[in-house]
């Protein structure tokens, strides 16, 4: 199961990096911001994104001990979204011992 999760999150990480970089090369978010902000679905997508970031951040705050690390991860989550989330989960997947599983991934504190 853990190996499968590593493959899934690695694939998602690579895919999201590709999507963000290729889209950034085609279109500047900062130039398009006023237009995008006027689209109701874009506003709904942003609210959805930040609701998810809030949930992921609560889990990260539980797992991490050090305040500085919590702040760094929060900034990364907000700025990089899925890229930072996949990277965070992958770090914890690779830290698991051979006899540990999803329960330890989700529940164990660092």
Residue pairs with C-beta under 8 A, 6 or more apart in sequence:
1 101
1 102
2 93
2 96
2 100
2 101
2 102
2 105
5 89
5 93
5 102
5 105
6 90
6 93
6 94
9 86
9 89
9 90
9 93
10 86
10 90
12 82
12 86
13 83
13 86
13 87
13 90
16 81
16 82
16 83
16 86
17 83
20 83
29 36
36 42
37 43
49 81
50 78
53 77
53 78
53 81
56 77
56 85
56 88
57 73
57 74
57 77
59 106
60 70
60 73
60 74
60 77
60 88
61 70
62 109
63 92
63 108
63 109
63 110
64 70
64 73
64 109
64 110
65 109
65 110
73 84
73 88
76 84
76 87
76 88
77 84
77 85
77 88
89 105
92 105
93 105
96 104
96 105
97 104
100 108
